[in-house]
Amino acid sequence: MSNEDSHARAGDLAYLLGPRNHSLSVILTPGERVQSMHGVIAHEALIGREWGSQVTTHLGKVFTLLQPALDDVLRDMERASQVVYPKDIGYILLNMGIGSGSQVIEAGTGSGALTVALAHSVGREGHIYSYERRPEAQDMARRNLVRVGLAERVTLHLHDIAEGFHESGVRALFLDLPNPEEYLAQARAALLPGGFLGSILPTTNQVNNLLAALKEHHFGFVEVSELMHRYYKPVPGRLRPADTMVAHTGFLIFARRVAEGQDGETHGG
């Protein structure tokens, strides 16, 4: 998303952290200006600066110029609905073996937070095939991908997956849908034998529906989990938990495509 140089260049995605943790990200473009409640900064004042240096708005407010982490990018994305949280995304990537060169199917795209994270993780040699039925959601996801420079790693399909996936032979497939149990036959057809299936659901009754269907469609090695994430106030001598935390965001469900009649074991008894 940004260069590995020590200085910001035109075309880089920059992350500006200002007063009261006010943050924003911009693609550095000559002639443009950063506008915020704390004042205006010309992009020329940022281009050529060393990462980690401070810049001042026309109102005298100080911002720090940083290269964004993936977490920063996801927090600052345009969105129209709830997105998958970074704490869940990290576990999804690890648990489904997604990395450089991976070919991954995702449905639905939504605002594109998980899509961006997947595209970032698979690198230049990998590719993401993302399915969505709502044109307005797909348009937003496309804007987000273009903004962070990852659009070329993603094929966006406007397609109802009830009719099946266009691709097959992928190693990992993730369903971010309220009713994933209805599309397991299509998912199985798209996955390689032994491939990874993942899903995220907010309620236990939805998870129950999916668990019953996974067995019926010959998916094994099923895991259900949820992740909690608590911040601490980083004050020397007064370290304590923050007043709020990101608790339940969804249940994560993972399984593997196994041969018919060989359902595998279910973790957790």
C-alpha positions in Angstrom: 0.0 0.0 0.0 3.0 2.3 0.6 6.6 2.3 -0.5 9.5 0.9 1.5 11.4 4.2 1.2 12.0 6.4 4.3 10.2 9.3 2.7 6.7 9.8 1.5 6.3 10.0 -2.3 3.5 11.1 -4.6 1.0 8.2 -5.0 1.6 6.8 -1.5 -1.2 6.1 0.8 -0.5 8.2 3.9 -2.0 8.0 7.4 -2.2 11.2 9.4 -2.7 11.1 13.2 -3.7 14.4 14.8 -5.1 15.9 17.9 -7.3 13.7 20.1 -6.4 10.7 17.9 -8.2 12.2 15.0 -6.9 10.2 12.0 -7.4 10.2 8.2 -5.7 8.6 5.3 -5.0 10.1 1.9 -3.3 9.2 -1.4 -0.6 11.8 -1.8 -1.3 13.8 -4.9 0.4 17.0 -6.0 -2.1 19.9 -6.0 -4.5 18.4 -3.5 -5.1 19.4 0.0 -6.0 17.5 3.2 -9.1 19.1 4.8 -10.0 18.3 8.4 -11.7 20.0 11.4 -8.1 20.9 12.6 -7.2 22.7 9.4 -5.7 22.3 6.0 -2.4 20.7 4.8 -1.2 20.9 1.2 -0.1 17.5 -0.1 3.2 19.2 -1.2 3.9 19.7 2.5 3.8 15.9 2.9 5.5 14.6 -0.2 9.2 14.2 0.4 8.8 14.3 4.2 10.3 11.5 6.3 7.7 9.0 7.6 7.1 9.7 11.3 7.7 13.4 11.0 5.2 16.1 12.2 3.4 18.6 10.0 1.2 21.6 10.9 -2.1 22.7 9.5 -2.9 26.3 8.7 -4.6 26.5 12.1 -1.3 25.4 13.9 -2.6 21.9 14.7 0.0 19.1 14.6 -0.4 15.8 12.7 2.1 13.0 12.4 2.8 11.5 8.9 2.8 7.7 9.0 2.7 4.8 6.7 -0.6 3.0 7.4 -0.9 -0.4 8.9 -3.6 -2.6 7.4 -5.6 -2.0 10.6 -5.4 1.7 10.0 -6.7 1.3 6.4 -9.6 -0.9 7.5 -10.7 1.5 10.3 -10.7 4.5 7.8 -12.6 2.8 5.0 -15.8 4.0 3.5 -18.6 1.7 4.8 -22.4 1.4 4.6 -22.7 -1.6 7.0 -20.9 -3.4 9.7 -17.5 -4.8 8.5 -15.5 -7.7 9.7 -13.3 -6.5 12.5 -9.4 -6.7 12.3 -9.3 -9.0 15.4 -11.4 -11.5 13.4 -9.7 -11.0 10.1 -6.3 -11.9 11.5 -7.6 -15.3 12.8 -9.4 -15.9 9.5 -6.2 -15.4 7.5 -4.2 -17.7 9.7 -6.8 -20.4 10.2 -7.5 -20.7 6.5 -3.9 -20.8 5.4 -4.2 -17.6 3.3 -1.0 -16.0 2.3 1.2 -15.1 -0.7 0.0 -16.7 -3.9 -3.4 -17.9 -2.5 -6.5 -18.0 -4.7 -9.5 -17.2 -2.5 -13.3 -16.9 -3.1 -15.3 -14.5 -0.9 -19.1 -13.9 -0.8 -20.5 -11.3 -0.1 -18.2 -8.4 -0.7 -20.1 -5.8 1.4 -18.0 -2.6 1.9 -14.9 -4.6 1.1 -13.0 -4.6 4.5 -12.3 -8.3 4.3 -11.7 -8.1 0.6 -8.9 -5.5 1.2 -7.3 -7.6 3.9 -7.4 -10.7 1.7 -6.0 -8.9 -1.3 -3.2 -7.5 0.9 -2.4 -10.9 2.2 -2.2 -12.9 -1.1 0.3 -10.5 -2.6 0.9 -9.9 -6.3 0.9 -13.6 -7.1 -2.5 -14.4 -5.5 -6.0 -13.4 -6.4 -9.4 -12.8 -4.8 -12.7 -13.6 -6.4 -15.4 -11.7 -4.5 -19.2 -12.1 -5.1 -21.9 -9.6 -4.3 -25.6 -9.2 -5.3 -26.0 -5.5 -4.5 -24.5 -3.1 -7.1 -24.2 -0.3 -4.6 -22.2 -2.4 -2.2 -19.9 -3.6 -4.9 -19.3 0.0 -6.1 -18.3 1.0 -2.6 -15.9 -2.0 -2.3 -14.4 -1.1 -5.7 -13.7 2.4 -4.5 -12.1 1.1 -1.4 -9.9 -1.3 -3.3 -8.8 1.4 -5.8 -8.1 3.8 -3.0 -5.5 1.5 -1.4 -4.1 0.3 -4.7 -5.3 -3.3 -4.5 -8.0 -3.4 -7.2 -5.8 -5.4 -9.6 -5.7 -8.3 -7.2 -9.5 -8.7 -7.0 -12.1 -9.8 -9.5 -15.5 -8.5 -8.4 -18.5 -10.6 -9.5 -22.1 -9.2 -9.4 -23.7 -12.6 -9.2 -26.1 -14.7 -7.1 -24.0 -17.6 -5.8 -27.1 -19.8 -5.6 -26.2 -20.3 -9.3 -22.7 -21.4 -8.4 -19.3 -19.9 -8.5 -17.5 -19.1 -11.7 -14.2 -20.5 -10.3 -13.2 -23.9 -9.1 -10.2 -25.6 -7.5 -9.5 -22.9 -4.9 -7.9 -23.6 -1.6 -10.0 -21.2 0.6 -13.6 -19.9 0.4 -15.2 -17.5 2.9 -18.9 -16.9 3.3 -19.9 -13.6 4.9 -23.6 -14.1 4.5 -26.6 -14.5 6.9 -27.5 -17.9 5.5 -24.3 -19.7 4.5 -25.9 -23.1 5.0 -27.8 -22.5 1.8 -24.7 -22.4 -0.4 -22.6 -25.3 0.9 -23.1 -27.4 -2.3 -21.8 -24.5 -4.4 -18.9 -24.0 -2.0 -18.0 -27.6 -2.1 -18.0 -27.6 -5.9 -15.6 -24.6 -5.9 -13.1 -25.9 -3.3 -10.2 -28.3 -3.8 -10.4 -31.5 -1.8 -9.3 -30.7 1.7 -9.9 -27.0 1.1 -10.8 -24.4 3.8 -14.3 -23.1 4.3 -14.9 -20.1 6.7 -17.9 -18.1 7.8 -18.8 -15.4 10.3 -22.3 -15.2 11.9 -23.7 -13.0 14.7 -26.1 -15.4 16.5 -26.1 -18.9 17.8 -29.2 -20.0 15.9 -27.5 -19.1 12.6 -24.4 -21.1 13.7 -26.7 -24.1 14.6 -28.1 -24.1 11.1 -24.7 -24.0 9.5 -23.3 -26.8 11.7 -26.2 -29.1 10.7 -25.6 -28.4 7.0 -21.8 -28.8 7.2 -22.2 -32.4 8.2 -24.8 -33.0 5.5 -22.5 -31.6 2.8 -19.4 -33.5 3.9 -17.4 -30.8 5.6 -15.3 -32.0 8.6 -12.9 -30.7 11.2 -15.3 -28.1 12.3 -14.3 -25.3 14.6 -16.5 -22.6 16.2 -14.9 -19.7 18.2 -15.3 -16.1 19.1 -12.5 -13.6 19.9 -12.4 -10.8 22.5 -10.1 -7.8 22.2 -9.3 -5.5 25.1 -7.1 -2.4 25.0 -5.2 -1.1 28.0 -4.4 2.6 28.7 -0.6 2.9 28.1 0.2 5.2 31.0 3.3 4.4 33.0 2.4 3.7 36.6 -1.3 3.7 35.9 -1.7 0.8 33.4 -5.3 -0.4 33.4 -7.9 -1.7 31.0 -9.6 0.8 28.7 -13.2 1.7 29.6 -14.6 0.0 26.6 -13.6 -3.2 24.6 -14.5 -4.9 21.3 -16.3 -8.0 22.6 -18.7 -10.1 20.6 -18.6 -9.3 16.9 -19.4 -12.7 15.5 -18.9 -16.4 15.7 -16.2 -17.7 13.5 -16.8 -21.1 11.9 -14.2 -23.1 10.0 -14.3 -26.4 8.3 -12.5 -28.5 5.7 -13.9 -30.2 2.6 -13.5 -34.0 3.2 -14.3 -37.0 1.1 -18.0 -38.2 1.3 -18.4 -40.6 4.2 -15.4 -39.2 6.0 -16.7 -36.3 8.1 -13.6 -35.8 10.2 -13.7 -34.8 13.9 -15.3 -31.7 15.4 -13.0 -29.6 17.7 -14.3 -29.0 21.1 -16.3 -32.2 21.4 
